[in-house]
């Protein structure tokens, strides 16, 4: 989740007319809650006893804050609890009483129901009848889109679709396939927005989900004028073995050109640290074992146990997912220019559309964005992404309005 880092965008707490003096948060959990308060309210800092409503919080920001607290603690925190326990100190006390002892761990009672599997939360309010729905990231959350929603202008509402974890620790999640997950999301969307078209966007894992949701919505007769993928590559099941061999042949040359100078430095002892060779060997072993790459990432290790479980399960689902049929609409792929790495030798990394045209049969429009896969949704790069997304939405909706005029 990106934190607004531009100093000019932050509001100084000292400039607010607060009757409560500043008291520094105490402990890891209380400090986390105070930081989430500051992030959502764009404040430079928040005290342990500061009340959410007195700081300028409203119902929309309350939804976002409740969602973030749920994600970071693993506890199903809802808005009524925020109203009742409005400060970081009181909220952290409540969480501790429920068994939350640290931000990344929660002692859970067996069989506890965390609510429905598919939840929709409002990230940006608006009156336009063409809302934008953000598909869940691989962890099942939508916090990745909060900064993006803030940047999008206009009167279009933005919603996030979040997947809740109802599974017992150590067991697999409820969805047997990505297609089944998409069907549950479609059922929710058809009741949430009965009239008018629906726009979809997904980051990484969420991009594959967005394509499948769009295909099923069209099958239900729903108009989907915009589908956006944020740096989403197709899973292995979408790429036949012959195509993977072809991509390997294309990628091995550029990868070798990048690898050879580094290997030469190692051989000539310009790089003496053995960790470089160790890391390279670890990558090879991980590939041979079929171990998900994210298990080596810090963000994965920092997730609550329940969210790591969802990441592991969703990684399996997206690797097994194969798009079926032909998508007749337009797909916007937002991607950055990347080098060929060892991990991507079998992937269509050198194709501008990552091979989505062949896989879906859709008209794929490629939009270059700044940053990389990790920081493209964080400041400052998310500003560029937001601007490009706004333009793409305008193009897609103007095209659809033109078609509607011709039909009339």
C-alpha positions in Angstrom: 0.0 0.0 0.0 1.4 3.4 -1.0 1.8 6.1 1.5 1.4 9.7 0.4 5.0 10.9 0.5 4.9 14.3 -1.0 5.4 16.7 1.8 3.3 19.4 0.1 0.2 17.1 0.1 0.3 16.4 3.9 -1.7 18.3 6.3 0.0 19.4 9.5 -1.7 18.2 12.6 -0.6 21.3 14.4 -2.8 23.4 12.1 -6.0 21.6 13.1 -8.1 23.1 15.9 -7.9 20.0 18.2 -8.6 20.2 22.0 -6.7 17.0 22.6 -2.9 17.4 23.0 -0.6 15.2 21.0 0.3 11.9 22.7 2.8 9.6 20.9 1.5 6.1 20.1 2.9 3.4 22.3 3.6 -0.1 21.1 3.8 -1.7 17.6 0.0 -2.2 17.2 -0.9 1.3 18.3 1.8 2.8 16.2 0.4 0.9 13.1 -3.1 2.2 13.7 -1.9 5.8 14.1 0.1 5.5 10.8 -3.0 4.1 9.0 -5.0 7.1 10.4 -2.3 9.5 9.0 -2.2 7.7 5.7 -5.9 7.9 5.0 -6.4 11.4 6.3 -3.1 12.7 4.7 -1.8 14.0 8.0 1.9 14.3 8.9 1.2 12.4 12.1 -1.6 11.3 14.4 -1.6 10.9 18.2 -2.8 8.0 20.2 -5.9 9.8 21.5 -6.8 11.6 18.4 -10.4 11.0 17.3 -11.1 10.0 13.7 -14.1 12.3 13.2 -12.4 15.2 14.8 -9.5 14.8 12.4 -11.8 15.3 9.5 -12.7 11.7 8.8 -16.0 10.9 7.0 -17.9 7.7 6.0 -15.9 7.2 2.8 -12.5 7.5 4.5 -13.9 5.4 7.3 -14.5 2.6 4.9 -11.0 2.8 3.6 -9.5 2.9 7.1 -11.5 0.0 8.2 -10.4 -2.0 5.2 -6.8 -1.2 5.9 -7.0 -2.2 9.5 -8.6 -5.5 8.5 -5.8 -6.2 6.0 -2.9 -5.3 8.3 -4.2 -7.1 11.4 -6.2 -10.0 10.0 -9.2 -9.0 12.2 -12.5 -8.3 10.4 -12.7 -4.6 11.5 -15.9 -2.8 10.4 -17.1 0.8 10.4 -19.3 0.5 13.5 -16.2 -0.4 15.5 -14.5 2.7 14.1 -17.4 4.9 15.3 -17.4 3.3 18.7 -13.6 3.2 19.2 -12.4 6.3 17.3 -8.8 6.7 18.4 -5.7 4.6 17.8 -5.4 3.8 21.5 -9.0 2.6 21.8 -8.8 0.6 18.6 -5.6 -1.1 19.5 -7.0 -2.0 22.9 -10.1 -3.5 21.2 -7.9 -5.5 18.9 -5.7 -6.8 21.7 -8.9 -7.9 23.5 -9.8 -9.9 20.4 -6.5 -11.7 20.3 -4.5 -9.4 17.9 -1.0 -9.2 19.4 1.0 -7.8 16.5 0.2 -6.2 13.1 1.2 -9.4 11.2 -0.4 -12.0 13.4 -3.8 -12.8 14.8 -4.9 -15.5 17.2 -8.0 -16.8 15.5 -10.8 -19.0 17.0 -11.5 -22.0 14.9 -14.6 -21.6 12.7 -14.8 -17.9 13.0 -16.8 -16.4 10.1 -15.1 -13.3 8.6 -18.1 -12.3 6.5 -19.0 -12.9 2.8 -16.2 -14.0 0.4 -16.7 -11.0 -1.9 -17.0 -7.5 -0.4 -17.3 -4.2 -2.3 -16.0 -1.1 -0.7 -16.1 2.5 -2.1 -12.7 4.0 -2.8 -14.0 7.2 -4.4 -17.5 8.6 -4.5 -19.2 10.0 -7.6 -22.5 10.3 -9.4 -21.5 9.0 -12.9 -23.4 5.9 -14.0 -20.2 4.2 -15.3 -18.4 3.1 -12.1 -14.9 1.7 -12.2 -14.4 -1.6 -10.2 -10.9 -2.6 -9.1 -10.3 -6.3 -8.9 -8.6 -7.7 -5.8 -4.8 -8.0 -5.8 -3.2 -11.4 -5.2 -3.6 -11.0 -1.5 -7.3 -10.5 -1.9 -7.1 -6.9 -0.9 -7.8 -3.6 -2.7 -5.5 -1.3 -0.7 -3.2 -1.2 -3.7 -5.8 1.0 -5.5 -6.4 3.6 -2.7 -3.8 6.1 -4.0 -4.9 5.5 -7.6 -8.5 6.3 -6.7 -7.5 9.5 -5.1 -5.8 10.7 -8.3 -8.6 9.8 -10.7 -10.6 12.9 -11.4 -14.1 13.4 -12.6 -17.4 12.2 -11.1 -16.9 8.5 -11.7 -17.2 6.4 -8.5 -14.4 3.9 -7.9 -15.1 0.6 -6.0 -12.7 -2.1 -4.7 -13.6 -5.7 -4.6 -12.1 -7.6 -1.7 -11.9 -11.3 -1.1 -12.3 -12.3 2.5 -10.7 -15.4 4.0 -13.1 -17.8 5.6 -10.7 -20.8 5.6 -9.2 -22.3 8.7 -5.4 -21.8 9.0 -3.6 -24.4 7.0 -6.5 -25.1 4.7 -7.0 -23.9 1.1 -9.4 -21.2 0.3 -13.0 -21.5 -0.8 -12.5 -20.9 -4.6 -11.6 -23.9 -6.6 -10.6 -21.9 -9.7 -10.1 -18.3 -10.9 -13.2 -18.8 -13.1 -15.3 -19.7 -10.0 -13.9 -16.6 -8.2 -14.9 -14.5 -11.2 -18.4 -15.9 -11.1 -18.9 -14.9 -7.5 -17.7 -11.4 -8.3 -20.0 -11.2 -11.3 -23.0 -12.1 -9.2 -22.1 -9.4 -6.7 -21.6 -6.8 -9.5 -24.9 -7.6 -11.1 -26.7 -6.7 -7.9 -24.4 -3.8 -6.9 -24.8 -2.0 -10.3 -28.0 -3.2 -12.0 -28.3 -0.5 -14.6 -25.6 0.9 -16.9 -22.2 -0.2 -18.0 -19.3 -1.4 -15.8 -15.6 -0.6 -16.1 -13.0 -3.0 -14.7 -9.3 -2.7 -13.9 -6.9 -5.1 -12.2 -3.3 -4.9 -11.0 -1.1 -8.0 -11.7 -3.1 -11.0 -10.6 -6.2 -8.8 -10.7 -5.7 -8.2 -14.4 -6.4 -11.9 -15.2 -9.4 -11.8 -13.0 -10.6 -8.6 -14.7 -10.6 -10.3 -18.1 -12.5 -13.3 -16.9 -15.1 -11.1 -15.1 -15.5 -9.0 -18.2 -16.1 -12.2 -20.3 -18.7 -13.5 -17.9 -20.4 -10.1 -17.6 -20.7 -9.8 -21.4 -22.2 -13.3 -21.3 -24.9 -12.0 -19.0 -25.7 -9.2 -21.4 -23.8 -6.5 -19.4 -22.0 -3.7 -21.2 -18.3 -3.5 -20.3 -16.7 -0.6 -22.2 -13.4 -0.6 -20.4 -11.1 -3.4 -19.2 -7.7 -2.4 -17.8 -4.7 -4.5 -16.9 -1.9 -3.0 -14.8 1.3 -4.9 -15.7 -0.5 -8.3 -15.9 1.2 -11.2 -17.6 -0.7 -14.3 -18.7 -0.3 -17.4 -16.5 1.6 -20.5 -17.8 -1.6 -22.3 -18.7 -2.5 -19.6 -21.2 0.7 -20.2 -23.1 1.2 -23.6 -24.9 4.5 -25.3 -24.6 5.4 -24.5 -28.2 4.9 -20.8 -27.6 7.0 -21.0 -24.3 9.8 -22.6 -26.3 9.5 -19.8 -28.9 9.6 -17.1 -26.2 12.7 -18.8 -24.6 14.4 -18.7 -27.9 13.6 -15.0 -28.2 14.6 -14.1 -24.6 17.8 -16.1 -24.1 19.8 -13.7 -26.3 18.9 -10.5 -24.5 19.2 -12.2 -21.1 22.6 -13.5 -22.0 23.8 -10.0 -23.0 22.7 -8.8 -19.5 24.1 -11.8 -17.7 27.5 -12.1 -19.4 29.0 -8.8 -18.1 27.9 -9.7 -14.5 29.3 -13.2 -14.8 32.6 -11.8 -16.2 32.9 -9.5 -13.2 32.4 -12.4 -10.9 35.0 -14.5 -12.8 37.5 -11.6 -12.7 36.8 -11.1 -8.9 35.3 -7.7 -9.4 32.3 -9.0 -7.5 33.7 -11.0 -4.6 30.6 -11.4 -2.5 29.3 -15.0 -2.7 25.7 -13.8 -2.1 25.4 -12.9 -5.8 26.0 -16.5 -6.8 23.9 -17.8 -3.9 20.9 -15.6 -5.0 21.3 -16.8 -8.6 21.3 -20.5 -7.4 18.3 -19.9 -5.2 16.3 -18.6 -8.2 17.2 -21.7 -10.2 16.2 -24.0 -7.4 12.9 -22.1 -6.8 12.1 -22.5 -10.5 12.9 -26.2 -10.5 10.7 -26.8 -7.4 7.8 -24.7 -8.8 8.0 -22.4 -5.7 6.0 -19.1 -6.0 8.3 -16.2 -6.5 6.5 -14.0 -3.9 7.6 -16.2 -1.1 11.0 -14.6 -1.3 9.6 -11.1 -1.1 9.5 -9.0 2.0 5.9 -7.8 1.4 4.8 -11.4 1.5 6.6 -12.2 4.8 5.0 -9.1 6.4 1.4 -10.2 5.6 -0.9 -11.7 8.2 -1.0 -15.5 8.1 -4.5 -15.5 6.6 -3.4 -13.2 3.8 -0.3 -15.3 3.0 -2.7 -18.2 2.7 -4.8 -16.3 0.1 -1.6 -15.3 -1.8 -0.5 -18.9 -2.0 -3.9 -20.1 -3.2 -4.4 -17.3 -5.7 -0.9 -18.0 -7.2 -2.0 -21.5 -7.9 -5.3 -20.4 -9.4 -3.8 -17.9 -11.8 -1.1 -20.4 -12.9 -3.9 -22.9 -13.7 -6.2 -20.4 -15.4 -6.7 -20.6 -19.1 -8.8 -18.0 -20.9 -11.5 -19.6 -23.0 -13.4 -18.1 -26.0 -12.9 -14.8 -27.7 -13.3 -11.4 -26.0 -14.8 -9.0 -28.5 -14.0 -5.8 -26.7 -10.9 -3.7 -26.1 -8.3 -4.3 -23.4 -6.0 -1.6 -22.2 -2.6 -2.9 -20.9 -0.6 -0.5 -18.8 3.0 -1.8 -18.6 6.5 -0.5 -18.2 9.6 -1.3 -20.2 11.5 -4.1 -18.6 14.7 -6.1 -19.1 14.7 -9.9 -19.7 15.5 -11.6 -16.4 16.1 -15.3 -15.7 12.6 -15.6 -14.1 10.9 -14.5 -17.4 12.8 -16.5 -20.0 9.7 -18.6 -20.8 7.3 -15.7 -20.8 6.2 -13.3 -23.6 8.1 -10.4 -22.1 9.3 -9.0 -25.4 5.8 -8.8 -27.0 4.3 -5.3 -26.4 1.0 -6.9 -25.4 2.4 -9.8 -23.4 0.6 -12.1 -25.9 -2.9 -11.1 -24.7 -4.0 -10.4 -28.3 -3.5 -14.0 -29.3 -4.8 -15.4 -26.0 -8.1 -13.4 -25.9 -8.7 -12.3 -29.5 -9.3 -8.8 -28.2 -8.1 -5.5 -29.5 -5.3 -4.8 -27.0 -4.1 -1.2 -26.6 -0.7 -0.9 -24.9 0.0 2.2 -22.7 3.5 2.7 -21.3 3.8 3.8 -17.7 6.6 4.9 -15.4 8.1 2.9 -12.6 8.2 -0.9 -12.3 5.9 -3.7 -11.2 6.1 -2.9 -7.5 6.2 0.9 -7.4 3.9 1.8 -10.4 1.0 2.0 -7.9 3.0 4.1 -5.4 3.9 7.8 -5.5 5.2 9.4 -7.5 4.6 6.8 -10.4 1.0 6.3 -9.5 0.3 9.9 -10.6 1.5 9.0 -14.1 -0.6 5.8 -14.0 -3.7 7.8 -12.9 -3.3 10.3 -15.7 -2.9 7.5 -18.3 -5.9 5.6 -16.9 -8.1 8.7 -17.0 -7.3 9.3 -20.6 -7.9 5.6 -21.5 -11.3 5.6 -19.7 -12.2 8.8 -21.7 -11.2 7.1 -25.0 -13.1 3.9 -24.2 -16.3 5.6 -23.1 -16.3 8.1 -26.0 -16.0 5.2 -28.4 -18.9 3.4 -26.7 -21.0 6.5 -26.7 -20.4 6.8 -30.4 -21.6 3.3 -30.9 -24.7 3.9 -28.8 -25.5 6.9 -31.0 -25.2 4.9 -34.2 -27.5 2.2 -32.7 -30.1 4.8 -32.0 
